[in-house]
């Protein structure tokens, strides 16, 4: 029902998750990231508790591989779950339980991991990793490029209806958390459009939270 990736930008240290599914509001259940720690996608028959668990384990000092091993030990019904992890050093690890749905597969690259289930083609995660690796620019640009590459490789076996992209960087909240919870059109293109609007304003929103006195003007009537 889902294809996704988790990634770390080697230049900035940002982490991100991007995901799409035929199910509604996939990003609300499946996307997890913590600045300075890592990013996690939990999917297939989703257990949202596994995302915070993996992040806590990595914040406590475990590598991506160590966190996945602990998730396998502690998680319930782990044979149904897919969990993708990238840690603070850009190391990746993936758990795909044997009861993952339909055609499922996974792929890893430098600082990026991808997985999917109920796929149209087993090569979709590898295409996502290749799309991310080939892309340039802001981490958000690369996440969008990777999802588009997954779609071009076949994506899910049926039409996708929701998507999301989360990016964390230095502060305790996501600096970008864009979602399309349901559409009959392409949800990946919906978040790509939202990203084009949001990207030029991202730094200003962070600055307004940290110190509004130093922030750019707000762009609303009456603002000076």
Buried (B, 14 or more C-beta within 10 A) or exposed (E): BBBBBBBBBEEEBBBBBBBBBBBBBBBEBBBBBBBBBBBBBBBBBBBEBBBEBBBBBBBEEBBBBBBBBBBBEEBEEBBBBBBBBBBBEBBBBBBBBEBBBBBBBBBBBEBBBBBBBBBBBBBBBBBBBBBBBEBEEBBBBBBBBBBBBBBEBBBBBEEBBBBBBBBBBEEEEBBBBBBBBEBEEBBBBBBBBBBEEBBEEBEBBBBBEEEEEEBEEEEEEEEE
